[in-house]
Amino acid sequence: MGKVLIIGAGGVSGVVVHKCAQNPDVFQEIVLASRTKSKCDALAAQLERKIETARVDADNVPELVALIKKVNPDLVLNVALPYQDLHIMDACLATGVDYLDTANYEPPDTARFEYRWQWAYHDRFRQAGLMALLGSGFDPGVTSVFCTWIQKHHLDEIHEIDIIDCNAGSHGQPFATNFNPEINIREVTAKGRYWEKGKWIETDPLSVKQEFILPEGLGSLNIYLMYHEELESLAAHIPHLKRARFWMSFSDNYLKHLEVLQNVGMTRIDEVEYNGQKIVPLKFLKALLPDPASLGPLTKGKTCIGCKVKGLQDGQEKTVYVYNICDHEECYKEVQSQAISYTTGVPAMIGAKLMMTGVWKGEGVFNMEQFDPDPFMDELNRCGLPWKAVIL
């Protein structure tokens, strides 16, 4: 069917590469590139089929352009850092290639992420006849598809959305993050924000919590209100929406470590001077913490991510909960990764597949909820992320 260029060689990338390799009818050729080529080579060695690897600095647009021209892919799949989204989008525009990512742009010097920077590219992609698909991970990504599937099949109007991301697993480490420590800690320590009655309401970081009983006997966890980027796109694209919130679970142990690290300044993202050179404390902390990719063989238990959506059907109130449960150990057996990376990497492959086969197509910059959810939901069941729907 075609060729994909995957940029980035972290934990999510490992899942994406495995899953693309499992679909040779669509991804006939795969090229994996990152700043550290040895990481790409290590991932390639895990596969039964041969792929190409290359080195590229995703902060360097001319380097990206040169590589894309050399590879000549049908799609660039970006699983690098969110700071690099705009560079890669610029390179795609310069070379006339479609684009996909899993997380929206975030400026390096400000702990703030929002879609306006990438939405500003819409006219340029449209005029070039190209498609950019934003946020094809789980949250963002699958969560938006869950909402539009509920809207298509169960509700005439969606009024309230609660996205609930729970990790009931454990890696046994004193303190570690399940994905890039720098991105994770910036996200968790930011102020909470939710959308209600046409405006954004801000809360202090992790100041709003509630107990959530997980389905299928997984127990209960404390979940905390946070801001997450799909709230912004759902608020823009779901009519009749009155409130949208995002919740994530954290253990008491994680929060205590995070509190101490904040108190001593280790989560700062501004430069400080140390021994005559400038360092960013959070970047230094990242170097000390376990690599999320190393947690795969250690992590046991399950994740549960879903959307609880309330609205009207035939004039009557109705609440629908759609969720996926993913087993850390089963993920590691399949692709040598824990479930956090798996739940992001599989939807990235699915989004790329739907683009490359023309099932999802358009000219411009799009979010997940702007397309027919049914093909994506079918692929989730087929590709390792089966979902269930419950009427509450």
BALOBA-1460 file (C-alpha; in Angstrom, 3 decimals):
// residues 392
<rec num="1" residu="m" x="0.000" y="0.000" z="0.000"/>
<rec num="2" residu="g" x="2.754" y="2.498" z="0.867"/>
<rec num="3" residu="k" x="5.643" y="3.759" z="2.952"/>
<rec num="4" residu="v" x="5.605" y="5.365" z="6.408"/>
<rec num="5" residu="l" x="8.360" y="7.410" z="8.035"/>
<rec num="6" residu="i" x="8.198" y="7.147" z="11.837"/>
<rec num="7" residu="i" x="10.068" y="9.848" z="13.740"/>
<rec num="8" residu="g" x="10.997" y="9.113" z="17.365"/>
<rec num="9" residu="a" x="12.386" y="6.022" z="19.109"/>
<rec num="10" residu="g" x="10.885" y="6.069" z="22.612"/>
<rec num="11" residu="g" x="8.439" y="3.676" z="24.254"/>
<rec num="12" residu="v" x="5.444" y="4.653" z="22.113"/>
<rec num="13" residu="s" x="7.507" y="4.408" z="18.961"/>
<rec num="14" residu="g" x="8.411" y="0.819" z="19.811"/>
<rec num="15" residu="v" x="4.720" y="-0.094" z="19.856"/>
<rec num="16" residu="v" x="4.022" y="1.838" z="16.640"/>
<rec num="17" residu="v" x="6.850" y="0.072" z="14.832"/>
<rec num="18" residu="h" x="5.707" y="-3.375" z="15.981"/>
<rec num="19" residu="k" x="2.097" y="-2.681" z="15.016"/>
<rec num="20" residu="c" x="2.953" y="-1.223" z="11.611"/>
<rec num="21" residu="a" x="5.156" y="-4.252" z="10.967"/>
<rec num="22" residu="q" x="2.159" y="-6.495" z="11.762"/>
<rec num="23" residu="n" x="0.225" y="-4.833" z="8.906"/>
<rec num="24" residu="p" x="2.474" y="-5.323" z="5.862"/>
<rec num="25" residu="d" x="-0.420" y="-4.980" z="3.430"/>
<rec num="26" residu="v" x="-0.718" y="-1.298" z="4.435"/>
<rec num="27" residu="f" x="2.797" y="-0.475" z="5.645"/>
<rec num="28" residu="q" x="4.807" y="-2.135" z="2.912"/>
<rec num="29" residu="e" x="7.889" y="-0.087" z="3.793"/>
<rec num="30" residu="i" x="8.825" y="1.336" z="7.204"/>
<rec num="31" residu="v" x="11.566" y="3.811" z="7.978"/>
<rec num="32" residu="l" x="12.337" y="4.633" z="11.617"/>
<rec num="33" residu="a" x="14.368" y="7.745" z="12.441"/>
<rec num="34" residu="s" x="15.475" y="9.600" z="15.565"/>
<rec num="35" residu="r" x="18.325" y="11.663" z="16.918"/>
<rec num="36" residu="t" x="19.925" y="8.464" z="18.289"/>
<rec num="37" residu="k" x="20.093" y="5.923" z="15.473"/>
<rec num="38" residu="s" x="21.212" y="3.141" z="17.815"/>
<rec num="39" residu="k" x="17.771" y="3.275" z="19.476"/>
<rec num="40" residu="c" x="16.154" y="2.820" z="16.068"/>
<rec num="41" residu="d" x="18.455" y="-0.109" z="15.320"/>
<rec num="42" residu="a" x="17.563" y="-1.734" z="18.660"/>
<rec num="43" residu="l" x="13.851" y="-1.468" z="17.886"/>
<rec num="44" residu="a" x="14.366" y="-2.769" z="14.370"/>
<rec num="45" residu="a" x="16.181" y="-5.813" z="15.783"/>
<rec num="46" residu="q" x="13.013" y="-6.811" z="17.670"/>
<rec num="47" residu="l" x="11.040" y="-7.267" z="14.445"/>
<rec num="48" residu="e" x="10.621" y="-10.315" z="12.253"/>
<rec num="49" residu="r" x="10.581" y="-8.173" z="9.103"/>
<rec num="50" residu="k" x="13.264" y="-5.790" z="7.919"/>
<rec num="51" residu="i" x="12.837" y="-2.027" z="8.223"/>
<rec num="52" residu="e" x="15.146" y="0.875" z="7.459"/>
<rec num="53" residu="t" x="16.606" y="3.179" z="10.131"/>
<rec num="54" residu="a" x="18.062" y="6.668" z="9.923"/>
<rec num="55" residu="r" x="19.304" y="9.535" z="12.046"/>
<rec num="56" residu="v" x="17.509" y="12.880" z="12.149"/>
<rec num="57" residu="d" x="17.356" y="15.843" z="14.516"/>
<rec num="58" residu="a" x="13.643" y="16.641" z="14.785"/>
<rec num="59" residu="d" x="14.480" y="20.175" z="15.913"/>
<rec num="60" residu="n" x="16.251" y="20.804" z="12.612"/>
<rec num="61" residu="v" x="13.788" y="21.494" z="9.785"/>
<rec num="62" residu="p" x="16.381" y="21.320" z="6.956"/>
<rec num="63" residu="e" x="17.504" y="17.896" z="8.252"/>
<rec num="64" residu="l" x="13.896" y="16.731" z="8.396"/>
<rec num="65" residu="v" x="13.238" y="17.998" z="4.873"/>
<rec num="66" residu="a" x="16.331" y="16.242" z="3.532"/>
<rec num="67" residu="l" x="15.336" y="12.944" z="5.147"/>
<rec num="68" residu="i" x="11.720" y="13.134" z="3.970"/>
<rec num="69" residu="k" x="12.863" y="13.869" z="0.402"/>
<rec num="70" residu="k" x="15.252" y="10.919" z="0.567"/>
<rec num="71" residu="v" x="12.701" y="8.491" z="2.015"/>
<rec num="72" residu="n" x="9.740" y="9.802" z="-0.026"/>
<rec num="73" residu="p" x="7.075" y="8.421" z="2.354"/>
<rec num="74" residu="d" x="3.312" y="8.549" z="1.962"/>
<rec num="75" residu="l" x="2.946" y="9.634" z="5.599"/>
<rec num="76" residu="v" x="5.130" y="11.018" z="8.385"/>
<rec num="77" residu="l" x="4.117" y="9.559" z="11.754"/>
<rec num="78" residu="n" x="5.417" y="11.789" z="14.534"/>
<rec num="79" residu="v" x="6.070" y="10.117" z="17.899"/>
<rec num="80" residu="a" x="8.876" y="12.483" z="18.872"/>
<rec num="81" residu="l" x="8.514" y="15.111" z="21.623"/>
<rec num="82" residu="p" x="5.580" y="17.560" z="21.552"/>
<rec num="83" residu="y" x="8.098" y="20.430" z="21.300"/>
<rec num="84" residu="q" x="8.959" y="19.155" z="17.819"/>
<rec num="85" residu="d" x="5.479" y="19.009" z="16.297"/>
<rec num="86" residu="l" x="5.700" y="22.309" z="14.446"/>
<rec num="87" residu="h" x="9.145" y="21.542" z="13.029"/>
<rec num="88" residu="i" x="7.874" y="18.262" z="11.607"/>
<rec num="89" residu="m" x="4.706" y="19.897" z="10.265"/>
<rec num="90" residu="d" x="6.873" y="22.530" z="8.547"/>
<rec num="91" residu="a" x="8.959" y="19.779" z="6.976"/>
<rec num="92" residu="c" x="5.834" y="17.968" z="5.748"/>
<rec num="93" residu="l" x="4.563" y="21.150" z="4.125"/>
<rec num="94" residu="a" x="7.934" y="21.697" z="2.471"/>
<rec num="95" residu="t" x="7.947" y="18.172" z="1.047"/>
<rec num="96" residu="g" x="4.239" y="17.615" z="0.310"/>
<rec num="97" residu="v" x="3.663" y="14.715" z="2.717"/>
<rec num="98" residu="d" x="0.734" y="13.959" z="5.056"/>
<rec num="99" residu="y" x="1.296" y="14.200" z="8.823"/>
<rec num="100" residu="l" x="0.087" y="12.451" z="12.005"/>
<rec num="101" residu="d" x="0.968" y="12.893" z="15.679"/>
<rec num="102" residu="t" x="-0.206" y="11.663" z="19.093"/>
<rec num="103" residu="a" x="0.092" y="14.799" z="21.260"/>
<rec num="104" residu="n" x="-0.311" y="18.498" z="20.569"/>
<rec num="105" residu="y" x="2.419" y="21.109" z="20.453"/>
<rec num="106" residu="e" x="3.939" y="22.392" z="23.666"/>
<rec num="107" residu="p" x="6.535" y="25.188" z="23.759"/>
<rec num="108" residu="p" x="9.739" y="24.123" z="25.568"/>
<rec num="109" residu="d" x="9.854" y="27.122" z="27.901"/>
<rec num="110" residu="t" x="6.174" y="27.145" z="28.967"/>
<rec num="111" residu="a" x="4.249" y="24.293" z="30.612"/>
<rec num="112" residu="r" x="1.209" y="24.896" z="28.436"/>
<rec num="113" residu="f" x="-0.206" y="22.819" z="25.629"/>
<rec num="114" residu="e" x="-3.024" y="23.797" z="23.333"/>
<rec num="115" residu="y" x="-4.094" y="23.300" z="19.740"/>
<rec num="116" residu="r" x="-4.009" y="26.890" z="18.508"/>
<rec num="117" residu="w" x="-0.423" y="26.597" z="17.228"/>
<rec num="118" residu="q" x="-1.267" y="23.552" z="15.110"/>
<rec num="119" residu="w" x="-4.766" y="24.666" z="14.113"/>
<rec num="120" residu="a" x="-3.062" y="27.736" z="12.624"/>
<rec num="121" residu="y" x="-1.567" y="25.394" z="9.995"/>
<rec num="122" residu="h" x="-4.989" y="24.419" z="8.620"/>
<rec num="123" residu="d" x="-5.071" y="26.743" z="5.612"/>
<rec num="124" residu="r" x="-1.512" y="25.894" z="4.599"/>
<rec num="125" residu="f" x="-2.197" y="22.153" z="4.668"/>
<rec num="126" residu="r" x="-5.506" y="22.641" z="2.860"/>
<rec num="127" residu="q" x="-3.942" y="24.766" z="0.149"/>
<rec num="128" residu="a" x="-1.195" y="22.175" z="-0.278"/>
<rec num="129" residu="g" x="-3.768" y="19.382" z="-0.575"/>
<rec num="130" residu="l" x="-2.321" y="17.656" z="2.492"/>
<rec num="131" residu="m" x="-3.858" y="16.141" z="5.604"/>
<rec num="132" residu="a" x="-2.614" y="16.493" z="9.182"/>
<rec num="133" residu="l" x="-4.246" y="14.325" z="11.851"/>
<rec num="134" residu="l" x="-3.651" y="15.538" z="15.405"/>
<rec num="135" residu="g" x="-3.687" y="13.468" z="18.580"/>
<rec num="136" residu="s" x="-4.048" y="9.910" z="17.302"/>
<rec num="137" residu="g" x="-3.122" y="8.314" z="20.632"/>
<rec num="138" residu="f" x="-5.459" y="7.136" z="23.374"/>
<rec num="139" residu="d" x="-6.000" y="10.340" z="25.310"/>
<rec num="140" residu="p" x="-6.047" y="12.368" z="23.160"/>
<rec num="141" residu="g" x="-7.279" y="10.153" z="20.360"/>
<rec num="142" residu="v" x="-9.370" y="7.136" z="21.248"/>
<rec num="143" residu="t" x="-11.200" y="9.180" z="23.886"/>
<rec num="144" residu="s" x="-12.465" y="11.544" z="21.182"/>
<rec num="145" residu="v" x="-13.480" y="8.608" z="18.999"/>
<rec num="146" residu="f" x="-15.345" y="7.062" z="21.938"/>
<rec num="147" residu="c" x="-17.312" y="10.310" z="22.289"/>
<rec num="148" residu="t" x="-18.252" y="10.545" z="18.617"/>
<rec num="149" residu="w" x="-19.160" y="6.841" z="18.522"/>
<rec num="150" residu="i" x="-21.517" y="7.437" z="21.466"/>
<rec num="151" residu="q" x="-22.922" y="10.478" z="19.678"/>
<rec num="152" residu="k" x="-23.471" y="8.484" z="16.488"/>
<rec num="153" residu="h" x="-25.074" y="5.414" z="18.052"/>
<rec num="154" residu="h" x="-26.517" y="6.330" z="21.433"/>
<rec num="155" residu="l" x="-27.205" y="10.052" z="21.952"/>
<rec num="156" residu="d" x="-28.924" y="12.757" z="19.961"/>
<rec num="157" residu="e" x="-27.116" y="15.387" z="22.044"/>
<rec num="158" residu="i" x="-24.007" y="15.134" z="24.206"/>
<rec num="159" residu="h" x="-24.171" y="17.386" z="27.265"/>
<rec num="160" residu="e" x="-21.414" y="16.128" z="29.593"/>
<rec num="161" residu="i" x="-18.149" y="14.295" z="29.006"/>
<rec num="162" residu="d" x="-15.918" y="12.852" z="31.714"/>
<rec num="163" residu="i" x="-12.726" y="11.225" z="30.420"/>
<rec num="164" residu="i" x="-11.292" y="8.907" z="33.078"/>
<rec num="165" residu="d" x="-7.746" y="7.532" z="32.768"/>
<rec num="166" residu="c" x="-6.807" y="4.962" z="35.426"/>
<rec num="167" residu="n" x="-3.678" y="2.888" z="35.820"/>
<rec num="168" residu="a" x="-4.279" y="0.056" z="38.283"/>
<rec num="169" residu="g" x="-0.833" y="-1.394" z="37.555"/>
<rec num="170" residu="s" x="2.465" y="-1.135" z="39.417"/>
<rec num="171" residu="h" x="6.111" y="-1.169" z="38.316"/>
<rec num="172" residu="g" x="7.509" y="-1.565" z="41.842"/>
<rec num="173" residu="q" x="9.859" y="1.422" z="41.575"/>
<rec num="174" residu="p" x="10.015" y="4.091" z="44.327"/>
<rec num="175" residu="f" x="9.213" y="6.789" z="41.750"/>
<rec num="176" residu="a" x="8.984" y="6.557" z="37.975"/>
<rec num="177" residu="t" x="6.767" y="7.874" z="35.202"/>
<rec num="178" residu="n" x="5.055" y="5.629" z="32.668"/>
<rec num="179" residu="f" x="5.921" y="7.929" z="29.769"/>
<rec num="180" residu="n" x="8.521" y="10.648" z="29.132"/>
<rec num="181" residu="p" x="9.253" y="12.049" z="32.635"/>
<rec num="182" residu="e" x="9.653" y="15.611" z="31.401"/>
<rec num="183" residu="i" x="6.296" y="15.660" z="29.607"/>
<rec num="184" residu="n" x="4.541" y="13.722" z="32.369"/>
<rec num="185" residu="i" x="5.653" y="16.001" z="35.200"/>
<rec num="186" residu="r" x="4.968" y="19.204" z="33.247"/>
<rec num="187" residu="e" x="1.461" y="17.939" z="32.565"/>
<rec num="188" residu="v" x="0.701" y="16.807" z="36.115"/>
<rec num="189" residu="t" x="2.016" y="19.942" z="37.841"/>
<rec num="190" residu="a" x="0.069" y="22.332" z="35.591"/>
<rec num="191" residu="k" x="-3.176" y="23.913" z="36.753"/>
<rec num="192" residu="g" x="-6.345" y="21.913" z="36.178"/>
<rec num="193" residu="r" x="-8.877" y="23.231" z="33.698"/>
<rec num="194" residu="y" x="-12.281" y="22.105" z="32.468"/>
<rec num="195" residu="w" x="-14.904" y="23.438" z="30.081"/>
<rec num="196" residu="e" x="-18.351" y="24.363" z="31.348"/>
<rec num="197" residu="k" x="-21.152" y="26.471" z="29.875"/>
<rec num="198" residu="g" x="-18.970" y="28.013" z="27.205"/>
<rec num="199" residu="k" x="-15.960" y="28.965" z="29.312"/>
<rec num="200" residu="w" x="-12.842" y="27.493" z="30.873"/>
<rec num="201" residu="i" x="-12.677" y="27.077" z="34.642"/>
<rec num="202" residu="e" x="-9.235" y="26.777" z="36.228"/>
<rec num="203" residu="t" x="-8.298" y="24.861" z="39.388"/>
<rec num="204" residu="d" x="-5.107" y="24.473" z="41.402"/>
<rec num="205" residu="p" x="-3.025" y="21.447" z="40.340"/>
<rec num="206" residu="l" x="-4.562" y="18.159" z="41.539"/>
<rec num="207" residu="s" x="-6.842" y="20.016" z="43.970"/>
<rec num="208" residu="v" x="-10.077" y="18.305" z="42.851"/>
<rec num="209" residu="k" x="-10.375" y="14.561" z="43.376"/>
<rec num="210" residu="q" x="-12.951" y="11.825" z="43.752"/>
<rec num="211" residu="e" x="-13.040" y="8.075" z="44.175"/>
<rec num="212" residu="f" x="-13.755" y="6.055" z="41.053"/>
<rec num="213" residu="i" x="-14.858" y="2.419" z="41.049"/>
<rec num="214" residu="l" x="-13.288" y="0.689" z="38.070"/>
<rec num="215" residu="p" x="-15.282" y="-1.834" z="36.025"/>
<rec num="216" residu="e" x="-14.716" y="-5.582" z="35.936"/>
<rec num="217" residu="g" x="-13.608" y="-5.856" z="39.557"/>
<rec num="218" residu="l" x="-10.423" y="-3.800" z="39.215"/>
<rec num="219" residu="g" x="-11.134" y="-1.985" z="42.499"/>
<rec num="220" residu="s" x="-11.276" y="1.729" z="43.208"/>
<rec num="221" residu="l" x="-8.771" y="4.550" z="42.736"/>
<rec num="222" residu="n" x="-8.568" y="8.241" z="43.504"/>
<rec num="223" residu="i" x="-8.870" y="10.274" z="40.318"/>
<rec num="224" residu="y" x="-7.794" y="13.909" z="39.992"/>
<rec num="225" residu="l" x="-9.100" y="16.639" z="37.714"/>
<rec num="226" residu="m" x="-6.523" y="17.804" z="35.160"/>
<rec num="227" residu="y" x="-6.409" y="19.648" z="31.878"/>
<rec num="228" residu="h" x="-5.918" y="17.555" z="28.748"/>
<rec num="229" residu="e" x="-5.838" y="18.709" z="25.162"/>
<rec num="230" residu="e" x="-8.803" y="16.724" z="23.858"/>
<rec num="231" residu="l" x="-11.056" y="18.879" z="26.021"/>
<rec num="232" residu="e" x="-10.196" y="21.814" z="23.791"/>
<rec num="233" residu="s" x="-10.972" y="20.019" z="20.539"/>
<rec num="234" residu="l" x="-14.121" y="18.337" z="21.884"/>
<rec num="235" residu="a" x="-15.413" y="21.711" z="23.082"/>
<rec num="236" residu="a" x="-14.839" y="23.040" z="19.567"/>
<rec num="237" residu="h" x="-16.384" y="20.144" z="17.656"/>
<rec num="238" residu="i" x="-19.170" y="18.594" z="19.784"/>
<rec num="239" residu="p" x="-22.421" y="20.591" z="19.528"/>
<rec num="240" residu="h" x="-24.673" y="21.017" z="22.605"/>
<rec num="241" residu="l" x="-21.760" y="20.247" z="24.954"/>
<rec num="242" residu="k" x="-22.240" y="21.798" z="28.394"/>
<rec num="243" residu="r" x="-19.300" y="20.367" z="30.337"/>
<rec num="244" residu="a" x="-16.109" y="18.421" z="29.583"/>
<rec num="245" residu="r" x="-13.635" y="17.207" z="32.205"/>
<rec num="246" residu="f" x="-10.548" y="14.983" z="32.311"/>
<rec num="247" residu="w" x="-9.564" y="12.796" z="35.277"/>
<rec num="248" residu="m" x="-6.453" y="10.722" z="35.945"/>
<rec num="249" residu="s" x="-5.542" y="8.357" z="38.769"/>
<rec num="250" residu="f" x="-2.398" y="8.737" z="40.884"/>
<rec num="251" residu="s" x="-1.127" y="6.724" z="43.813"/>
<rec num="252" residu="d" x="-0.406" y="8.402" z="47.129"/>
<rec num="253" residu="n" x="3.234" y="7.340" z="46.707"/>
<rec num="254" residu="y" x="3.537" y="9.101" z="43.337"/>
<rec num="255" residu="l" x="1.966" y="12.287" z="44.666"/>
<rec num="256" residu="k" x="4.190" y="12.383" z="47.763"/>
<rec num="257" residu="h" x="7.358" y="12.036" z="45.705"/>
<rec num="258" residu="l" x="6.104" y="14.682" z="43.287"/>
<rec num="259" residu="e" x="5.325" y="17.073" z="46.146"/>
<rec num="260" residu="v" x="8.847" y="16.736" z="47.544"/>
<rec num="261" residu="l" x="10.431" y="17.210" z="44.113"/>
<rec num="262" residu="q" x="8.366" y="20.358" z="43.570"/>
<rec num="263" residu="n" x="9.253" y="21.716" z="46.997"/>
<rec num="264" residu="v" x="12.991" y="21.403" z="46.330"/>
<rec num="265" residu="g" x="12.725" y="22.892" z="42.837"/>
<rec num="266" residu="m" x="13.459" y="19.781" z="40.794"/>
<rec num="267" residu="t" x="10.366" y="20.210" z="38.603"/>
<rec num="268" residu="r" x="11.328" y="23.714" z="37.438"/>
<rec num="269" residu="i" x="11.568" y="24.182" z="33.667"/>
<rec num="270" residu="d" x="13.580" y="27.421" z="33.760"/>
<rec num="271" residu="e" x="17.368" y="27.397" z="33.644"/>
<rec num="272" residu="v" x="19.472" y="27.581" z="36.801"/>
<rec num="273" residu="e" x="23.238" y="27.991" z="37.042"/>
<rec num="274" residu="y" x="25.255" y="25.077" z="38.413"/>
<rec num="275" residu="n" x="29.058" y="24.868" z="38.388"/>
<rec num="276" residu="g" x="29.309" y="27.571" z="35.769"/>
<rec num="277" residu="q" x="26.767" y="26.111" z="33.370"/>
<rec num="278" residu="k" x="23.045" y="26.448" z="32.938"/>
<rec num="279" residu="i" x="20.795" y="23.436" z="33.434"/>
<rec num="280" residu="v" x="17.027" y="22.894" z="33.546"/>
<rec num="281" residu="p" x="16.204" y="21.025" z="36.798"/>
<rec num="282" residu="l" x="13.417" y="18.962" z="35.214"/>
<rec num="283" residu="k" x="15.707" y="17.814" z="32.403"/>
<rec num="284" residu="f" x="18.312" y="16.804" z="34.998"/>
<rec num="285" residu="l" x="15.642" y="14.909" z="36.962"/>
<rec num="286" residu="k" x="14.613" y="13.121" z="33.758"/>
<rec num="287" residu="a" x="18.177" y="11.844" z="33.410"/>
<rec num="288" residu="l" x="18.029" y="10.371" z="36.927"/>
<rec num="289" residu="l" x="14.623" y="8.679" z="36.712"/>
<rec num="290" residu="p" x="14.073" y="5.222" z="35.168"/>
<rec num="291" residu="d" x="13.597" y="5.219" z="31.417"/>
<rec num="292" residu="p" x="9.890" y="4.443" z="30.863"/>
<rec num="293" residu="a" x="10.924" y="1.872" z="28.252"/>
<rec num="294" residu="s" x="12.721" y="-0.060" z="31.015"/>
<rec num="295" residu="l" x="9.480" y="-0.497" z="32.984"/>
<rec num="296" residu="g" x="7.930" y="-2.960" z="30.527"/>
<rec num="297" residu="p" x="9.175" y="-6.197" z="32.117"/>
<rec num="298" residu="l" x="8.519" y="-4.832" z="35.621"/>
<rec num="299" residu="t" x="4.944" y="-3.601" z="35.292"/>
<rec num="300" residu="k" x="1.992" y="-5.742" z="36.317"/>
<rec num="301" residu="g" x="-1.737" y="-5.016" z="36.491"/>
<rec num="302" residu="k" x="-4.066" y="-3.230" z="34.104"/>
<rec num="303" residu="t" x="-5.065" y="0.156" z="32.789"/>
<rec num="304" residu="c" x="-8.646" y="1.324" z="32.293"/>
<rec num="305" residu="i" x="-9.330" y="4.364" z="30.135"/>
<rec num="306" residu="g" x="-12.796" y="5.419" z="29.096"/>
<rec num="307" residu="c" x="-15.403" y="8.096" z="28.549"/>
<rec num="308" residu="k" x="-18.527" y="8.580" z="30.632"/>
<rec num="309" residu="v" x="-20.881" y="10.593" z="28.434"/>
<rec num="310" residu="k" x="-24.271" y="12.001" z="29.399"/>
<rec num="311" residu="g" x="-26.882" y="13.470" z="27.108"/>
<rec num="312" residu="l" x="-30.280" y="13.046" z="25.517"/>
<rec num="313" residu="q" x="-31.760" y="10.304" z="23.376"/>
<rec num="314" residu="d" x="-35.330" y="10.796" z="22.175"/>
<rec num="315" residu="g" x="-35.688" y="13.544" z="24.776"/>
<rec num="316" residu="q" x="-34.662" y="11.283" z="27.658"/>
<rec num="317" residu="e" x="-31.455" y="11.552" z="29.720"/>
<rec num="318" residu="k" x="-28.989" y="8.734" z="29.109"/>
<rec num="319" residu="t" x="-25.418" y="8.024" z="30.263"/>
<rec num="320" residu="v" x="-23.067" y="5.769" z="28.295"/>
<rec num="321" residu="y" x="-19.654" y="4.568" z="29.486"/>
<rec num="322" residu="v" x="-17.231" y="3.224" z="26.870"/>
<rec num="323" residu="y" x="-13.876" y="1.916" z="28.079"/>
<rec num="324" residu="n" x="-10.853" y="-0.245" z="27.332"/>
<rec num="325" residu="i" x="-8.941" y="-2.414" z="29.804"/>
<rec num="326" residu="c" x="-5.343" y="-3.215" z="28.878"/>
<rec num="327" residu="d" x="-3.020" y="-5.696" z="30.615"/>
<rec num="328" residu="h" x="0.589" y="-4.559" z="31.143"/>
<rec num="329" residu="e" x="2.058" y="-8.065" z="31.039"/>
<rec num="330" residu="e" x="0.156" y="-9.075" z="27.904"/>
<rec num="331" residu="c" x="1.422" y="-5.931" z="26.154"/>
<rec num="332" residu="y" x="4.995" y="-6.770" z="27.070"/>
<rec num="333" residu="k" x="4.619" y="-10.311" z="25.713"/>
<rec num="334" residu="e" x="3.431" y="-8.936" z="22.387"/>
<rec num="335" residu="v" x="5.552" y="-5.826" z="21.766"/>
<rec num="336" residu="q" x="8.016" y="-5.587" z="24.697"/>
<rec num="337" residu="s" x="6.229" y="-2.567" z="26.170"/>
<rec num="338" residu="q" x="3.950" y="-1.759" z="29.090"/>
<rec num="339" residu="a" x="0.315" y="-0.772" z="28.562"/>
<rec num="340" residu="i" x="0.820" y="3.011" z="28.771"/>
<rec num="341" residu="s" x="2.910" y="3.004" z="25.610"/>
<rec num="342" residu="y" x="0.727" y="0.298" z="24.044"/>
<rec num="343" residu="t" x="-2.492" y="2.270" z="24.444"/>
<rec num="344" residu="t" x="-0.867" y="5.239" z="22.679"/>
<rec num="345" residu="g" x="1.052" y="3.354" z="20.015"/>
<rec num="346" residu="v" x="-1.775" y="1.165" z="18.723"/>
<rec num="347" residu="p" x="-4.104" y="4.125" z="17.946"/>
<rec num="348" residu="a" x="-1.214" y="5.910" z="16.208"/>
<rec num="349" residu="m" x="-0.880" y="2.959" z="13.851"/>
<rec num="350" residu="i" x="-4.654" y="2.796" z="13.342"/>
<rec num="351" residu="g" x="-4.867" y="6.493" z="12.476"/>
<rec num="352" residu="a" x="-2.006" y="6.067" z="10.014"/>
<rec num="353" residu="k" x="-3.697" y="3.024" z="8.483"/>
<rec num="354" residu="l" x="-6.995" y="4.863" z="7.982"/>
<rec num="355" residu="m" x="-5.158" y="7.758" z="6.346"/>
<rec num="356" residu="m" x="-3.016" y="5.607" z="4.078"/>
<rec num="357" residu="t" x="-5.983" y="3.529" z="2.916"/>
<rec num="358" residu="g" x="-8.113" y="6.636" z="2.307"/>
<rec num="359" residu="v" x="-10.803" y="5.667" z="4.830"/>
<rec num="360" residu="w" x="-10.149" y="8.923" z="6.649"/>
<rec num="361" residu="k" x="-9.208" y="11.691" z="4.243"/>
<rec num="362" residu="g" x="-9.305" y="15.449" z="4.030"/>
<rec num="363" residu="e" x="-7.283" y="18.547" z="3.241"/>
<rec num="364" residu="g" x="-6.188" y="20.599" z="6.214"/>
<rec num="365" residu="v" x="-5.580" y="19.990" z="9.929"/>
<rec num="366" residu="f" x="-8.032" y="17.716" z="11.716"/>
<rec num="367" residu="n" x="-8.786" y="16.270" z="15.144"/>
<rec num="368" residu="m" x="-9.973" y="12.714" z="15.686"/>
<rec num="369" residu="e" x="-13.604" y="13.573" z="16.405"/>
<rec num="370" residu="q" x="-14.025" y="15.091" z="12.939"/>
<rec num="371" residu="f" x="-14.160" y="11.675" z="11.235"/>
<rec num="372" residu="d" x="-16.502" y="8.678" z="11.190"/>
<rec num="373" residu="p" x="-15.699" y="6.754" z="14.399"/>
<rec num="374" residu="d" x="-16.868" y="3.321" z="13.221"/>
<rec num="375" residu="p" x="-13.782" y="2.252" z="11.191"/>
<rec num="376" residu="f" x="-11.500" y="3.287" z="14.045"/>
<rec num="377" residu="m" x="-13.601" y="1.450" z="16.649"/>
<rec num="378" residu="d" x="-13.517" y="-1.688" z="14.503"/>
<rec num="379" residu="e" x="-9.719" y="-1.465" z="14.244"/>
<rec num="380" residu="l" x="-9.364" y="-1.083" z="18.018"/>
<rec num="381" residu="n" x="-11.061" y="-4.452" z="18.478"/>
<rec num="382" residu="r" x="-8.938" y="-6.025" z="15.771"/>
<rec num="383" residu="c" x="-5.586" y="-4.580" z="16.847"/>
<rec num="384" residu="g" x="-5.443" y="-5.282" z="20.569"/>
<rec num="385" residu="l" x="-7.516" y="-2.599" z="22.307"/>
<rec num="386" residu="p" x="-10.998" y="-4.127" z="22.617"/>
<rec num="387" residu="w" x="-13.632" y="-1.850" z="24.121"/>
<rec num="388" residu="k" x="-16.925" y="-2.255" z="25.924"/>
<rec num="389" residu="a" x="-19.974" y="-0.003" z="26.122"/>
<rec num="390" residu="v" x="-22.242" y="0.113" z="29.166"/>
<rec num="391" residu="i" x="-25.493" y="2.030" z="29.644"/>
<rec num="392" residu="l" x="-25.463" y="3.479" z="33.167"/>
